[in-house]
Amino acid sequence: MPSRSGLRSGPRRGVRTALITGVTATLTFAAFGLSQGAVAATPNTPSTLPAPPAHVDDYNGLATTPPMGFNDWAGFGCNINQQLFTNTADDMVQLGLNELGYQYVNIDDCWMRKTRDANGNLQVNSSLFPNGMKWLGDYIHGKGLKFGIYEDAGYETCQGAAGSYGHFQTDADQYASWGVDYLKLDYCYQPLDQYPGKSAGDVAHIVYQEASQALLNTKRPMLFSESAPAYYCCSGSDFTNIMSWIAQNGNLWRYGDDIADDWPSVLDNYSQDNTPGLAAYAGPGHWNDADMLEIGNGGLNLTEEQSQFDVWSELASPLLLSTDLSKLTPAELAIVKNRDVIAVDQDRLGAQGTVVQSGNGYDVLSKPLANGDRAVVLFNKGDTAQTITTSANKVGFAGAGLYGLTDLVSKQRTSSAGVISANVPPHGTVMYRVSRFGSPLAAPSVAVTVSGSNPATVSVADNGILPLSDVSVSLSGPNGWSISPASTRVGTVAPGRHGTARFAVNAPAPPPGQATNTVTATVSYRWLGFQSGTATAAQTRITNTPYDNLAQAFDNVAVTDESNTTPGNFDGDGDSYSAQALASAGAAPGATITHDGASLRWPSSASGTNDNVVAGGQIITVSGQGDTLAFLGSEAGATSSPVTVTYTDGTSSQVSLGFPNWCCEGTTAYGAEPVITTDHRDTPTGPANYGNDYYVFYNSVAVDPTRTVATVTLPNAPEIHIFALALS
Ligand code: GLA
């Protein structure tokens, strides 16, 4: 038995940057530094990848456009069975997805056993798939669809089932006999030890080439998805080595992290797919795979779901749904059934869109299309609405002219003299198909922007060639806001110019903590005297208002009474400190804890009610002078993150703060010291884990003793829990 080497687990999600938080109580607008999330390639970034081989041999003639269909992994993990796939096939047809190009029904990991049979064949897990794979393939084919399966080029699959290494031909023959049309070949448990002296890139080349040849030998057309690049993404000699041969041996390849059901993950994969130079590797028969769509899985809002679909299509990624299709809402179905966006993904030219312009929290992408049009995505990655503006020249058209813009979601058609601009909601996209030939009589392209606080200014830009007349603007805000006038007339706006309207906006004093409010402008206008149109824009106002004291910000229950442990959830798993154990360690509600000259008050909350703050950038009012800011805290994690101390003179200082994990991982990390030690904890089913110590720690940050402190902004790291703080 060869020893196990290489990577054990699948491609991981990259490091995520936490969400933004304003550091003062001032309003933050679209112009706020939206530095969160992925940083995409900027247009002028030099390529980190060499140009792909000038000529790519047609591997098997398949996947002339990116594959579309279903793969279970993102939505179901190992929680799969035969019925999931028969239902999916039924739903795909019933919902008419098949007619739009969704074709593949693909099984991911967990369909088979850990061992092969006496003849060396893979064994289906027959309790999950009682009728076997041939039967399932026939069922899927009976619906007019195609059948995909998963294996791994190493010793084992990522979930520990029998790997394909050393059995490529046997397995390929097996797939062919089952009627398989698509193989995803993952790359956990890499057989690096079989090839001493060879680089990981060369080993991947050997095994993927062998697997690829085995598929060709069967003579059954099987689309081949190679996961090797994902294990080396997105730089370094092994990655470039792998990219140099990948297209010769298969049809598509995962290049980055496993997608997860949240916005940072979508941004992360998006960013990886914009690795400079990567787009050049995509084309008919060979595609970069940004991983599955998370639409329908609950972790993305509708705007984010639309963005994933638009951006994946712009990047010519496979469109693989991974959810219970029967539960897609009408709005989600409208996203995944949008023929015009699908046409961008499936365009026969096969170019992958690239970032042609980047700015504060946004990217503009452009994808050349077979008929000479370009698909343009204005992508707002940030947390506040903004107007994104580019031009026909920047997206790849030469010279001047009248351009036709079709919004692929609203279906609105407009004409532009060259400026391409729209207001885009947070995490949103506006996707245009831009054609070189705009109609002179079509609606002028109009972009609306809201800026400023009080007054707020609404600007209406006419980017077409016909004047706007009867322009009127109204502005609305949340309940309780006073905005005047409610609407106002701007009159006429000439082509290439903009008109403005001003509004007094009085917002009620925001409550302590973070709040997001949206102000919306609606503009109506005419062109050619009798045609009428409307356009809207949003302004996102994020406030972060100081709490009077730490207790006012308490938002988590870390302490429970042993007789009722259910409200507790210090660690995300329902575990908590025991109130009884804390009391015997000196931390009864309201107790004073002194350490290192600091005097800190333990929360006086009743057990089972909020008694600590999960650090998320909250601002706490702390008045006075001292040289030390002392904390009682602990972590359900292991991280440190900056605390900001702001003084009454407006200056501020930042110092990193962290605590050790509440249990079991050493007690001095980040310079902290244990001050309360309990010998067990509460769990959802009652007190438990006797003999393990659960701590609360003291830690402190230095403060300028010559200035007066006004506020303290807590770290932005939910691992950190804070029970008390005091100046000393
Ligand atoms: C890896 C892959 C995933 C999925 C799992 C299955 O993590 O990247 O897409 O196939 O393995 O174990």
Residues whose N, C-alpha, C, O or C-beta is under 5 A from the ligand:
A	BS01	GLA	G10 P11 W73 D108 D109 C158 Q159 D258
